Amino acid sequence: MTGMLMDLYGPPMGNLVRGSGVYLFDEEGRRYLDFLSGIAVTSLGHNHPVIHEAVVSQLTRVWHTSNFFTTPSSLRAAERIGEIAPFADARVFFCNSGAEAIESALKLVRRACPDRPKIATLSGSFHGRTLGALSATMQPKKRQPFEPLLTGFVEVPFNDALAMREITADPEVGAVLFEPILGEAGVLPLEDGFAQALIDAQRDHGVLLVSDEIQTGLCRTGEWLGCSYYGIVPDAFTLAKALGNGVPIGALVAKPELAATMLVGDHGSTFGGNPLATAAAAAVIEFMEQASLRERVRHLGDLALPLLKPLSGVTKVDGRGLMFGLALAAPVAPEVMQEAFSSGLILNAPTPNRLRLLPPLIISEPELKQGIDILGGVLERRFG
Ligand SMILES: *Cc1c(COP(=O)(O)O)cnc(C)c1O
């Protein structure tokens, strides 16, 4: 008998054995510059010494306690998240992944608006693979094989402000769940007018805004939350990916009056708030703050943008901070990804004609330029 991984991700690109800073190494010792960061997870690079130390130090104390107890790490992580939240007295629920954070948000909305059961989400959005999160995910290919899904979700055409205004005027719509920049769809930012429709819905109709910051949060766009660029103050938001820099953790963060609608026993997670994961999370946010990472990311983003725009075959560059989507003149993104990998650069092709770049936020200027150079060479060979 032999055990094997389920084939859900397609043929693996390689077998990686080690990571250090912005580099990953395969079993043959080949080195790759990581412009994917494990899909916006290892924002502080691989094996970051500060996070490493935080987790190892927690390992020597206690690994798990159950949520009948708090630990200094879970309290500290909640405190740090409260400091970066755009509203006062944030309440935090810890879980283990992005999808779980979304599930928690959906239950919160159910509790908070019992008479307004509909939740609006955007065409092309991605909120996770569990059945609740998938019900919120408006991508037919991901949904259809698993129907019937949860009812009550209303699809808003992406960046159609008029449609958003109409849908949120429906008194049955209690909340909008949205990504400030659609990540899995290939890095597509909300337009200002569309974001304004969200703000107006919150103000005029009391619609709850739940910002899915799983990919855009924690400095990826140069702010703590991607929705801040639009002046949106969400009623709740979700975090995951970069929160543990690779240690699995997710979080739902809500305004206190909203959180108060969830009663003891309504929700929970055995591993949620696990000391190892929350030790990592607290250290991640503390490091980001100390290193002034937001300013750094904005600077690096400004540096990268003019280098990316003129690359061969690139028709448009979208994104913010160090989150880039590159539209290509032909649907060859998967091939470009493979060729970049062979040239020592890891990036990703979320759609056939879009590349996504998510370099580590601690990357140096020369490393950033080097990665763009490698990509430029690959594109030049295809399009030049
Ligand atoms: C990755 C992602 C999720 C799902 O997170 P998982 O940890 O894979 O469950 C949800 N929303 C957004 C915006 C994401 O990028």
The ligand as an SDF file (V2000), in Angstrom:
LIG
                    3D

 15 15  0  0  0  0  0  0  0  0999 V2000
   -7.0620   32.7250   -0.1560 C   0  0  0  0  0  0  0  0  0  0  0  0
   -8.3250   33.4600    0.0370 C   0  0  0  0  0  0  0  0  0  0  0  0
   -9.3940   32.9220    0.7660 C   0  0  0  0  0  0  0  0  0  0  0  0
   -9.3810   31.5050    1.2900 C   0  0  0  0  0  0  0  0  0  0  0  0
   -8.3780   31.2600    2.2170 O   0  0  0  0  0  0  0  0  0  0  0  0
   -7.9530   29.7430    2.5630 P   0  0  0  0  0  0  0  0  0  0  0  0
   -6.9730   29.9060    3.6830 O   0  0  0  0  0  0  0  0  0  0  0  0
   -7.3780   29.1430    1.3280 O   0  0  0  0  0  0  0  0  0  0  0  0
   -9.2000   29.0410    2.9990 O   0  0  0  0  0  0  0  0  0  0  0  0
  -10.5050   33.7160    0.9630 C   0  0  0  0  0  0  0  0  0  0  0  0
  -10.5700   34.9640    0.4970 N   0  0  0  0  0  0  0  0  0  0  0  0
   -9.5620   35.5300   -0.1900 C   0  0  0  0  0  0  0  0  0  0  0  0
   -9.6740   36.9350   -0.6680 C   0  0  0  0  0  0  0  0  0  0  0  0
   -8.4120   34.7880   -0.4610 C   0  0  0  0  0  0  0  0  0  0  0  0
   -7.4250   35.3270   -1.1910 O   0  0  0  0  0  0  0  0  0  0  0  0
  1  2  1  0
  2  3  1  0
  2 14  2  0
  3  4  1  0
  3 10  2  0
  4  5  1  0
  5  6  1  0
  6  7  2  0
  6  8  1  0
  6  9  1  0
 10 11  1  0
 11 12  2  0
 12 13  1  0
 12 14  1  0
 14 15  1  0
M  END
$$$$
